[in-house]
Amino acid sequence: MLFLEASETKIIEQEHDFLSGLLETQKQAQKNLDDINFEAITQAGRVPARKFESEITKAYEALNKANQALRKELMSLTANPPEGGIA
């Protein structure tokens, strides 16, 4: 069993909320990209492909940014294990 002081619990909750936010941002960016790609595929032949190029590029950039932010945070957590180490 793990016992934490109130201040430690608050820090863990804040980290959880922050990581959850990063994951939600990543999830939404992926959904946006998927939606744009689906629309481009279903409109193929009826709408010029160039119509979607800018949107797809922006969606990829947003997803890449979300992935980088999440990766950076996860790397900082593994690079700085809590005092006492990881069991």
C-alpha positions as CSV (number, residue, x, y, z in Angstrom):
1,M,0.0,0.0,0.0
2,L,1.2,3.5,-0.8
3,F,0.7,6.4,1.6
4,L,0.9,9.9,0.3
5,E,0.7,13.3,2.0
6,A,-2.0,15.7,0.9
7,S,0.5,17.8,-1.0
8,E,1.8,14.8,-2.9
9,T,-1.7,13.7,-3.8
10,K,-2.5,17.2,-5.2
11,I,0.7,17.0,-7.4
12,I,-0.3,13.6,-8.7
13,E,-3.8,14.8,-9.5
14,Q,-2.4,17.9,-11.3
15,E,0.0,15.7,-13.4
16,H,-2.9,13.3,-14.1
17,D,-5.1,16.2,-15.3
18,F,-2.3,17.6,-17.4
19,L,-1.5,14.3,-19.1
20,S,-5.2,13.7,-19.6
21,G,-5.5,17.1,-21.3
22,L,-2.5,16.2,-23.6
23,L,-4.1,12.9,-24.5
24,E,-7.4,14.6,-25.2
25,T,-5.7,17.1,-27.5
26,Q,-3.9,14.3,-29.3
27,K,-7.2,12.3,-29.6
28,Q,-9.0,15.4,-31.0
29,A,-6.2,16.1,-33.5
30,Q,-6.3,12.6,-34.7
31,K,-10.1,12.7,-35.1
32,N,-9.9,16.0,-37.0
33,L,-7.3,14.4,-39.4
34,D,-9.4,11.3,-39.8
35,D,-12.5,13.4,-40.6
36,I,-10.8,15.5,-43.2
37,N,-9.3,12.4,-44.8
38,F,-12.7,10.7,-44.9
39,E,-14.3,13.8,-46.4
40,A,-11.5,14.0,-49.0
41,I,-11.9,10.3,-49.9
42,T,-15.7,10.5,-50.2
43,Q,-15.5,13.7,-52.3
44,A,-12.9,12.2,-54.6
45,G,-13.8,12.7,-58.2
46,R,-16.4,15.4,-57.4
47,V,-14.1,18.0,-55.7
48,P,-10.6,18.8,-56.8
49,A,-8.0,17.1,-54.5
50,R,-6.3,20.4,-53.9
51,K,-9.3,21.6,-52.0
52,F,-8.3,19.5,-49.0
53,E,-4.5,19.8,-49.2
54,S,-4.3,22.8,-46.9
55,E,-6.7,21.3,-44.4
56,I,-4.9,18.0,-44.3
57,T,-1.5,19.7,-43.9
58,K,-2.9,21.8,-41.0
59,A,-4.4,18.7,-39.4
60,Y,-1.1,16.7,-39.7
61,E,0.7,19.7,-38.1
62,A,-1.8,19.8,-35.2
63,L,-1.4,16.1,-34.7
64,N,2.4,16.2,-34.8
65,K,2.4,19.1,-32.3
66,A,0.1,17.2,-30.0
67,N,2.3,14.1,-30.3
68,Q,5.4,16.0,-29.6
69,A,3.9,17.7,-26.5
70,L,2.8,14.3,-25.1
71,R,6.1,12.7,-25.9
72,K,8.0,15.5,-24.2
73,E,6.0,15.3,-21.0
74,L,6.3,11.5,-20.9
75,M,10.0,11.7,-21.4
76,S,10.3,14.2,-18.6
77,L,8.5,11.9,-16.3
78,T,10.7,8.9,-17.1
79,A,13.8,11.1,-16.9
80,N,12.9,12.3,-13.4
81,P,11.5,9.4,-11.4
82,P,10.1,10.2,-8.0
83,E,12.4,10.2,-5.0
84,G,13.1,6.7,-3.9
85,G,13.1,5.4,-7.5
86,I,10.7,3.3,-9.3
87,A,9.9,-0.1,-7.9
